[in-house]
Amino acid sequence: MTNDFIQEPYSSDVDTLTKSYSDQWGAMDKMEEASGFVQLMASNDLIFVVLGVSLIIWFTLLFFLVRVDRKVTKLENDLNSKEEEL
C-alpha cells in the first residue's frame, strides 16, 4: 500500500531559486579575484558564518550585561556606604 498523500518533488520544482537568480549569482565565476575574506566566507558553509556572527553578538551582549551589572553593584555599594555614614 502506498501513501497517496506524499508526493516526490520534481526536479523542476526543487530548483526554482537557481533558475530565478542565476543571473544575479554571476560573481561566483570570479571567486579567484575576490578578497581573502570573501573567499573564506564562500569556502565555509554559510551556516558556520551565521553561527559565528550570532556567537559574536551573544558574547558582546553578555560582556555588556556583566559590565553594567558590575557598575550598578558599585553604585549600590556607594549609596549604601553613604547612607550608613549619615
Biopython code that builds the backbone (N, CA, C, O; Angstrom):
import numpy as np
from Bio.PDB.StructureBuilder import StructureBuilder

atoms = [
    (1, "MET", "N", (0.839, -1.182, 0.000)),
    (1, "MET", "CA", (0.000, 0.000, 0.000)),
    (1, "MET", "C", (0.881, 1.241, 0.000)),
    (1, "MET", "O", (1.778, 1.372, 0.833)),
    (2, "THR", "N", (0.633, 2.125, -0.907)),
    (2, "THR", "CA", (1.426, 3.350, -0.985)),
    (2, "THR", "C", (0.645, 4.501, -0.390)),
    (2, "THR", "O", (-0.585, 4.495, -0.346)),
    (3, "ASN", "N", (1.384, 5.475, 0.059)),
    (3, "ASN", "CA", (0.761, 6.662, 0.639)),
    (3, "ASN", "C", (0.514, 7.663, -0.480)),
    (3, "ASN", "O", (1.460, 8.172, -1.081)),
    (4, "ASP", "N", (-0.740, 7.944, -0.758)),
    (4, "ASP", "CA", (-1.090, 8.838, -1.858)),
    (4, "ASP", "C", (-0.897, 10.313, -1.498)),
    (4, "ASP", "O", (-0.892, 11.171, -2.381)),
    (5, "PHE", "N", (-0.740, 10.606, -0.210)),
    (5, "PHE", "CA", (-0.627, 11.997, 0.210)),
    (5, "PHE", "C", (0.776, 12.557, 0.046)),
    (5, "PHE", "O", (0.944, 13.773, -0.049)),
    (6, "ILE", "N", (1.767, 11.715, 0.012)),
    (6, "ILE", "CA", (3.147, 12.170, -0.104)),
    (6, "ILE", "C", (3.572, 12.066, -1.559)),
    (6, "ILE", "O", (3.547, 10.986, -2.149)),
    (7, "GLN", "N", (3.956, 13.178, -2.122)),
    (7, "GLN", "CA", (4.423, 13.202, -3.496)),
    (7, "GLN", "C", (5.910, 13.506, -3.515)),
    (7, "GLN", "O", (6.406, 14.309, -2.726)),
    (8, "GLU", "N", (6.590, 12.871, -4.402)),
    (8, "GLU", "CA", (8.003, 13.161, -4.587)),
    (8, "GLU", "C", (8.125, 14.471, -5.360)),
    (8, "GLU", "O", (7.442, 14.651, -6.368)),
    (9, "PRO", "N", (8.982, 15.392, -4.910)),
    (9, "PRO", "CA", (9.131, 16.650, -5.654)),
    (9, "PRO", "C", (9.851, 16.411, -6.978)),
    (9, "PRO", "O", (10.784, 15.613, -7.069)),
    (10, "TYR", "N", (9.404, 17.100, -7.961)),
    (10, "TYR", "CA", (10.053, 17.014, -9.261)),
    (10, "TYR", "C", (11.278, 17.905, -9.264)),
    (10, "TYR", "O", (11.323, 18.898, -8.538)),
    (11, "SER", "N", (12.250, 17.573, -10.049)),
    (11, "SER", "CA", (13.481, 18.354, -10.076)),
    (11, "SER", "C", (13.222, 19.774, -10.552)),
    (11, "SER", "O", (13.955, 20.686, -10.168)),
    (12, "SER", "N", (12.219, 19.989, -11.364)),
    (12, "SER", "CA", (11.909, 21.344, -11.814)),
    (12, "SER", "C", (11.294, 22.170, -10.695)),
    (12, "SER", "O", (11.439, 23.392, -10.682)),
    (13, "ASP", "N", (10.603, 21.519, -9.748)),
    (13, "ASP", "CA", (10.017, 22.232, -8.615)),
    (13, "ASP", "C", (11.067, 22.602, -7.582)),
    (13, "ASP", "O", (10.962, 23.644, -6.936)),
    (14, "VAL", "N", (12.057, 21.777, -7.423)),
    (14, "VAL", "CA", (13.057, 21.979, -6.380)),
    (14, "VAL", "C", (14.044, 23.074, -6.753)),
    (14, "VAL", "O", (14.468, 23.822, -5.872)),
    (15, "ASP", "N", (14.418, 23.199, -7.986)),
    (15, "ASP", "CA", (15.500, 24.081, -8.410)),
    (15, "ASP", "C", (14.994, 25.418, -8.959)),
    (15, "ASP", "O", (15.548, 25.934, -9.929)),
    (16, "THR", "N", (13.959, 25.975, -8.352)),
    (16, "THR", "CA", (13.412, 27.237, -8.868)),
    (16, "THR", "C", (14.276, 28.427, -8.492)),
    (16, "THR", "O", (14.310, 29.405, -9.238)),
    (17, "LEU", "N", (14.970, 28.385, -7.371)),
    (17, "LEU", "CA", (15.801, 29.523, -6.962)),
    (17, "LEU", "C", (16.979, 29.714, -7.894)),
    (17, "LEU", "O", (17.323, 30.840, -8.251)),
    (18, "THR", "N", (17.588, 28.626, -8.284)),
    (18, "THR", "CA", (18.736, 28.739, -9.178)),
    (18, "THR", "C", (18.324, 29.336, -10.509)),
    (18, "THR", "O", (19.048, 30.154, -11.079)),
    (19, "LYS", "N", (17.182, 28.937, -11.000)),
    (19, "LYS", "CA", (16.710, 29.493, -12.264)),
    (19, "LYS", "C", (16.338, 30.966, -12.119)),
    (19, "LYS", "O", (16.579, 31.762, -13.026)),
    (20, "SER", "N", (15.757, 31.323, -10.992)),
    (20, "SER", "CA", (15.304, 32.702, -10.799)),
    (20, "SER", "C", (16.462, 33.678, -10.600)),
    (20, "SER", "O", (16.423, 34.807, -11.088)),
    (21, "TYR", "N", (17.486, 33.236, -9.884)),
    (21, "TYR", "CA", (18.560, 34.150, -9.509)),
    (21, "TYR", "C", (19.895, 33.828, -10.175)),
    (21, "TYR", "O", (20.927, 34.345, -9.746)),
    (22, "SER", "N", (19.904, 33.010, -11.185)),
    (22, "SER", "CA", (21.170, 32.610, -11.793)),
    (22, "SER", "C", (21.916, 33.787, -12.410)),
    (22, "SER", "O", (23.147, 33.791, -12.418)),
    (23, "ASP", "N", (21.210, 34.780, -12.923)),
    (23, "ASP", "CA", (21.898, 35.942, -13.499)),
    (23, "ASP", "C", (22.477, 36.844, -12.415)),
    (23, "ASP", "O", (23.417, 37.590, -12.689)),
    (24, "GLN", "N", (21.951, 36.801, -11.201)),
    (24, "GLN", "CA", (22.450, 37.638, -10.113)),
    (24, "GLN", "C", (23.604, 36.982, -9.365)),
    (24, "GLN", "O", (24.300, 37.662, -8.611)),
    (25, "TRP", "N", (23.828, 35.697, -9.546)),
    (25, "TRP", "CA", (24.903, 34.990, -8.868)),
    (25, "TRP", "C", (26.122, 34.852, -9.763)),
    (25, "TRP", "O", (26.920, 33.933, -9.580)),
    (26, "GLY", "N", (26.272, 35.722, -10.697)),
    (26, "GLY", "CA", (27.389, 35.648, -11.629)),
    (26, "GLY", "C", (28.730, 35.958, -11.006)),
    (26, "GLY", "O", (29.762, 35.665, -11.610)),
    (27, "ALA", "N", (28.754, 36.535, -9.829)),
    (27, "ALA", "CA", (30.013, 36.884, -9.178)),
    (27, "ALA", "C", (30.788, 35.653, -8.726)),
    (27, "ALA", "O", (31.994, 35.737, -8.496)),
    (28, "MET", "N", (30.135, 34.539, -8.599)),
    (28, "MET", "CA", (30.830, 33.322, -8.176)),
    (28, "MET", "C", (31.824, 32.850, -9.234)),
    (28, "MET", "O", (32.735, 32.085, -8.918)),
    (29, "ASP", "N", (31.669, 33.286, -10.471)),
    (29, "ASP", "CA", (32.607, 32.903, -11.515)),
    (29, "ASP", "C", (33.977, 33.536, -11.302)),
    (29, "ASP", "O", (34.987, 32.989, -11.745)),
    (30, "LYS", "N", (34.019, 34.679, -10.629)),
    (30, "LYS", "CA", (35.268, 35.419, -10.422)),
    (30, "LYS", "C", (35.759, 35.283, -8.985)),
    (30, "LYS", "O", (36.290, 36.240, -8.421)),
    (31, "MET", "N", (35.589, 34.114, -8.393)),
    (31, "MET", "CA", (35.941, 33.929, -6.985)),
    (31, "MET", "C", (37.443, 34.045, -6.755)),
    (31, "MET", "O", (37.858, 34.446, -5.667)),
    (32, "GLU", "N", (38.263, 33.713, -7.730)),
    (32, "GLU", "CA", (39.711, 33.797, -7.551)),
    (32, "GLU", "C", (40.177, 35.234, -7.389)),
    (32, "GLU", "O", (41.216, 35.488, -6.779)),
    (33, "GLU", "N", (39.409, 36.178, -7.933)),
    (33, "GLU", "CA", (39.777, 37.592, -7.853)),
    (33, "GLU", "C", (39.246, 38.257, -6.588)),
    (33, "GLU", "O", (39.584, 39.409, -6.317)),
    (34, "ALA", "N", (38.429, 37.564, -5.814)),
    (34, "ALA", "CA", (37.813, 38.149, -4.628)),
    (34, "ALA", "C", (38.840, 38.271, -3.510)),
    (34, "ALA", "O", (39.900, 37.646, -3.546)),
    (35, "SER", "N", (38.503, 39.088, -2.519)),
    (35, "SER", "CA", (39.393, 39.274, -1.378)),
    (35, "SER", "C", (39.456, 38.000, -0.542)),
    (35, "SER", "O", (38.649, 37.086, -0.716)),
    (36, "GLY", "N", (40.410, 37.956, 0.350)),
    (36, "GLY", "CA", (40.590, 36.782, 1.191)),
    (36, "GLY", "C", (39.403, 36.525, 2.094)),
    (36, "GLY", "O", (39.036, 35.374, 2.330)),
    (37, "PHE", "N", (38.796, 37.593, 2.603)),
    (37, "PHE", "CA", (37.636, 37.446, 3.485)),
    (37, "PHE", "C", (36.458, 36.830, 2.738)),
    (37, "PHE", "O", (35.774, 35.955, 3.269)),
    (38, "VAL", "N", (36.221, 37.280, 1.514)),
    (38, "VAL", "CA", (35.120, 36.752, 0.712)),
    (38, "VAL", "C", (35.386, 35.295, 0.365)),
    (38, "VAL", "O", (34.463, 34.481, 0.376)),
    (39, "GLN", "N", (36.630, 34.956, 0.058)),
    (39, "GLN", "CA", (36.960, 33.565, -0.243)),
    (39, "GLN", "C", (36.778, 32.670, 0.984)),
    (39, "GLN", "O", (36.322, 31.533, 0.868)),
    (40, "LEU", "N", (37.139, 33.193, 2.164)),
    (40, "LEU", "CA", (36.957, 32.426, 3.391)),
    (40, "LEU", "C", (35.480, 32.166, 3.645)),
    (40, "LEU", "O", (35.095, 31.049, 3.993)),
    (41, "MET", "N", (34.652, 33.187, 3.475)),
    (41, "MET", "CA", (33.220, 33.029, 3.701)),
    (41, "MET", "C", (32.606, 32.074, 2.685)),
    (41, "MET", "O", (31.714, 31.300, 3.036)),
    (42, "ALA", "N", (33.054, 32.110, 1.456)),
    (42, "ALA", "CA", (32.495, 31.239, 0.418)),
    (42, "ALA", "C", (32.987, 29.810, 0.571)),
    (42, "ALA", "O", (32.285, 28.875, 0.188)),
    (43, "SER", "N", (34.183, 29.623, 1.125)),
    (43, "SER", "CA", (34.712, 28.270, 1.253)),
    (43, "SER", "C", (34.023, 27.502, 2.372)),
    (43, "SER", "O", (33.915, 26.278, 2.304)),
    (44, "ASN", "N", (33.556, 28.204, 3.400)),
    (44, "ASN", "CA", (32.845, 27.551, 4.505)),
    (44, "ASN", "C", (31.363, 27.492, 4.171)),
    (44, "ASN", "O", (30.862, 28.242, 3.334)),
    (45, "ASP", "N", (30.684, 26.589, 4.842)),
    (45, "ASP", "CA", (29.239, 26.571, 4.693)),
    (45, "ASP", "C", (28.669, 27.830, 5.320)),
    (45, "ASP", "O", (29.203, 28.343, 6.304)),
    (46, "LEU", "N", (27.605, 28.313, 4.756)),
    (46, "LEU", "CA", (27.017, 29.571, 5.229)),
    (46, "LEU", "C", (26.495, 29.453, 6.652)),
    (46, "LEU", "O", (26.449, 30.453, 7.368)),
    (47, "ILE", "N", (26.106, 28.269, 7.079)),
    (47, "ILE", "CA", (25.586, 28.101, 8.435)),
    (47, "ILE", "C", (26.670, 28.398, 9.467)),
    (47, "ILE", "O", (26.371, 28.907, 10.547)),
    (48, "PHE", "N", (27.927, 28.087, 9.145)),
    (48, "PHE", "CA", (29.002, 28.379, 10.085)),
    (48, "PHE", "C", (29.278, 29.877, 10.160)),
    (48, "PHE", "O", (29.670, 30.382, 11.212)),
    (49, "VAL", "N", (29.082, 30.578, 9.073)),
    (49, "VAL", "CA", (29.233, 32.028, 9.079)),
    (49, "VAL", "C", (28.146, 32.650, 9.945)),
    (49, "VAL", "O", (28.423, 33.540, 10.749)),
    (50, "VAL", "N", (26.916, 32.185, 9.784)),
    (50, "VAL", "CA", (25.799, 32.686, 10.592)),
    (50, "VAL", "C", (26.025, 32.357, 12.056)),
    (50, "VAL", "O", (25.775, 33.191, 12.926)),
    (51, "LEU", "N", (26.495, 31.148, 12.337)),
    (51, "LEU", "CA", (26.783, 30.762, 13.714)),
    (51, "LEU", "C", (27.868, 31.647, 14.322)),
    (51, "LEU", "O", (27.743, 32.078, 15.468)),
    (52, "GLY", "N", (28.916, 31.918, 13.577)),
    (52, "GLY", "CA", (29.987, 32.772, 14.076)),
    (52, "GLY", "C", (29.515, 34.181, 14.381)),
    (52, "GLY", "O", (29.869, 34.747, 15.415)),
    (53, "VAL", "N", (28.725, 34.748, 13.494)),
    (53, "VAL", "CA", (28.219, 36.106, 13.712)),
    (53, "VAL", "C", (27.283, 36.133, 14.913)),
    (53, "VAL", "O", (27.347, 37.056, 15.725)),
    (54, "SER", "N", (26.416, 35.134, 15.038)),
    (54, "SER", "CA", (25.498, 35.121, 16.175)),
    (54, "SER", "C", (26.253, 34.925, 17.493)),
    (54, "SER", "O", (25.870, 35.502, 18.511)),
    (55, "LEU", "N", (27.319, 34.117, 17.487)),
    (55, "LEU", "CA", (28.118, 33.960, 18.707)),
    (55, "LEU", "C", (28.817, 35.252, 19.098)),
    (55, "LEU", "O", (28.909, 35.577, 20.281)),
    (56, "ILE", "N", (29.302, 35.980, 18.123)),
    (56, "ILE", "CA", (29.931, 37.270, 18.411)),
    (56, "ILE", "C", (28.914, 38.219, 19.042)),
    (56, "ILE", "O", (29.230, 38.918, 20.004)),
    (57, "ILE", "N", (27.709, 38.245, 18.510)),
    (57, "ILE", "CA", (26.663, 39.111, 19.059)),
    (57, "ILE", "C", (26.313, 38.698, 20.483)),
    (57, "ILE", "O", (26.204, 39.550, 21.364)),
    (58, "TRP", "N", (26.134, 37.384, 20.721)),
    (58, "TRP", "CA", (25.787, 36.918, 22.070)),
    (58, "TRP", "C", (26.896, 37.201, 23.079)),
    (58, "TRP", "O", (26.608, 37.622, 24.199)),
    (59, "PHE", "N", (28.157, 36.979, 22.708)),
    (59, "PHE", "CA", (29.251, 37.267, 23.638)),
    (59, "PHE", "C", (29.378, 38.758, 23.911)),
    (59, "PHE", "O", (29.717, 39.153, 25.027)),
    (60, "THR", "N", (29.112, 39.588, 22.916)),
    (60, "THR", "CA", (29.133, 41.038, 23.129)),
    (60, "THR", "C", (28.044, 41.457, 24.099)),
    (60, "THR", "O", (28.285, 42.264, 24.996)),
    (61, "LEU", "N", (26.842, 40.912, 23.925)),
    (61, "LEU", "CA", (25.750, 41.218, 24.852)),
    (61, "LEU", "C", (26.058, 40.739, 26.266)),
    (61, "LEU", "O", (25.780, 41.441, 27.238)),
    (62, "LEU", "N", (26.632, 39.542, 26.380)),
    (62, "LEU", "CA", (26.990, 39.030, 27.691)),
    (62, "LEU", "C", (28.039, 39.912, 28.365)),
    (62, "LEU", "O", (27.922, 40.213, 29.553)),
    (63, "PHE", "N", (29.060, 40.327, 27.619)),
    (63, "PHE", "CA", (30.079, 41.216, 28.155)),
    (63, "PHE", "C", (29.464, 42.538, 28.617)),
    (63, "PHE", "O", (29.803, 43.046, 29.685)),
    (64, "PHE", "N", (28.559, 43.090, 27.805)),
    (64, "PHE", "CA", (27.907, 44.347, 28.160)),
    (64, "PHE", "C", (27.078, 44.202, 29.430)),
    (64, "PHE", "O", (27.117, 45.075, 30.297)),
    (65, "LEU", "N", (26.326, 43.105, 29.548)),
    (65, "LEU", "CA", (25.497, 42.902, 30.738)),
    (65, "LEU", "C", (26.343, 42.729, 31.996)),
    (65, "LEU", "O", (25.993, 43.261, 33.049)),
    (66, "VAL", "N", (27.441, 42.001, 31.902)),
    (66, "VAL", "CA", (28.319, 41.822, 33.063)),
    (66, "VAL", "C", (28.924, 43.157, 33.460)),
    (66, "VAL", "O", (29.026, 43.465, 34.647)),
    (67, "ARG", "N", (29.319, 43.940, 32.488)),
    (67, "ARG", "CA", (29.914, 45.247, 32.772)),
    (67, "ARG", "C", (28.904, 46.185, 33.445)),
    (67, "ARG", "O", (29.235, 46.873, 34.411)),
    (68, "VAL", "N", (27.684, 46.205, 32.931)),
    (68, "VAL", "CA", (26.646, 47.059, 33.517)),
    (68, "VAL", "C", (26.303, 46.571, 34.923)),
    (68, "VAL", "O", (26.087, 47.386, 35.820)),
    (69, "ASP", "N", (26.249, 45.261, 35.128)),
    (69, "ASP", "CA", (25.950, 44.724, 36.450)),
    (69, "ASP", "C", (27.016, 45.123, 37.460)),
    (69, "ASP", "O", (26.691, 45.466, 38.597)),
    (70, "ARG", "N", (28.282, 45.084, 37.061)),
    (70, "ARG", "CA", (29.357, 45.497, 37.976)),
    (70, "ARG", "C", (29.247, 46.983, 38.322)),
    (70, "ARG", "O", (29.465, 47.375, 39.468)),
    (71, "LYS", "N", (28.913, 47.797, 37.338)),
    (71, "LYS", "CA", (28.779, 49.234, 37.612)),
    (71, "LYS", "C", (27.598, 49.515, 38.534)),
    (71, "LYS", "O", (27.697, 50.355, 39.428)),
    (72, "VAL", "N", (26.490, 48.824, 38.326)),
    (72, "VAL", "CA", (25.321, 49.021, 39.183)),
    (72, "VAL", "C", (25.611, 48.547, 40.597)),
    (72, "VAL", "O", (25.208, 49.193, 41.564)),
    (73, "THR", "N", (26.306, 47.426, 40.726)),
    (73, "THR", "CA", (26.683, 46.917, 42.053)),
    (73, "THR", "C", (27.582, 47.914, 42.766)),
    (73, "THR", "O", (27.421, 48.143, 43.964)),
    (74, "LYS", "N", (28.518, 48.504, 42.050)),
    (74, "LYS", "CA", (29.409, 49.506, 42.649)),
    (74, "LYS", "C", (28.616, 50.726, 43.107)),
    (74, "LYS", "O", (28.855, 51.249, 44.195)),
    (75, "LEU", "N", (27.677, 51.179, 42.283)),
    (75, "LEU", "CA", (26.844, 52.319, 42.667)),
    (75, "LEU", "C", (25.973, 51.993, 43.881)),
    (75, "LEU", "O", (25.806, 52.835, 44.763)),
    (76, "GLU", "N", (25.422, 50.789, 43.936)),
    (76, "GLU", "CA", (24.617, 50.400, 45.092)),
    (76, "GLU", "C", (25.466, 50.370, 46.355)),
    (76, "GLU", "O", (25.019, 50.818, 47.411)),
    (77, "ASN", "N", (26.673, 49.851, 46.260)),
    (77, "ASN", "CA", (27.557, 49.824, 47.426)),
    (77, "ASN", "C", (27.934, 51.230, 47.872)),
    (77, "ASN", "O", (28.001, 51.503, 49.070)),
    (78, "ASP", "N", (28.181, 52.125, 46.916)),
    (78, "ASP", "CA", (28.489, 53.516, 47.265)),
    (78, "ASP", "C", (27.311, 54.182, 47.963)),
    (78, "ASP", "O", (27.495, 54.905, 48.943)),
    (79, "LEU", "N", (26.103, 53.941, 47.463)),
    (79, "LEU", "CA", (24.910, 54.521, 48.097)),
    (79, "LEU", "C", (24.703, 53.952, 49.495)),
    (79, "LEU", "O", (24.368, 54.696, 50.417)),
    (80, "ASN", "N", (24.891, 52.671, 49.665)),
    (80, "ASN", "CA", (24.727, 52.060, 50.991)),
    (80, "ASN", "C", (25.763, 52.582, 51.977)),
    (80, "ASN", "O", (25.448, 52.810, 53.145)),
    (81, "SER", "N", (26.981, 52.770, 51.521)),
    (81, "SER", "CA", (28.016, 53.272, 52.439)),
    (81, "SER", "C", (27.757, 54.731, 52.808)),
    (81, "SER", "O", (28.051, 55.140, 53.932)),
    (82, "LYS", "N", (27.215, 55.521, 51.887)),
    (82, "LYS", "CA", (26.894, 56.920, 52.203)),
    (82, "LYS", "C", (25.705, 57.005, 53.145)),
    (82, "LYS", "O", (25.652, 57.897, 53.992)),
    (83, "GLU", "N", (24.751, 56.094, 53.014)),
    (83, "GLU", "CA", (23.611, 56.080, 53.931)),
    (83, "GLU", "C", (24.047, 55.681, 55.341)),
    (83, "GLU", "O", (23.508, 56.198, 56.319)),
    (84, "GLU", "N", (24.998, 54.785, 55.458)),
    (84, "GLU", "CA", (25.500, 54.368, 56.766)),
    (84, "GLU", "C", (26.258, 55.489, 57.443)),
    (84, "GLU", "O", (26.248, 55.587, 58.670)),
    (85, "GLU", "N", (26.915, 56.336, 56.669)),
    (85, "GLU", "CA", (27.676, 57.451, 57.251)),
    (85, "GLU", "C", (26.744, 58.494, 57.851)),
    (85, "GLU", "O", (27.101, 59.165, 58.819)),
    (86, "LEU", "N", (25.569, 58.631, 57.289)),
    (86, "LEU", "CA", (24.629, 59.638, 57.794)),
    (86, "LEU", "C", (23.921, 59.125, 58.977)),
    (86, "LEU", "O", (23.085, 59.826, 59.548)),
]
sb = StructureBuilder()
sb.init_structure("model")
sb.init_model(0)
sb.init_chain("A")
sb.init_seg("    ")
for serial, (resi, resn, name, xyz) in enumerate(atoms, 1):
    if name == "N":
        sb.init_residue(resn, " ", resi, " ")
    sb.init_atom(name, np.array(xyz, "f"), 0.0, 1.0, " ", f" {name:<3s}", serial, name[0])
structure = sb.get_structure()
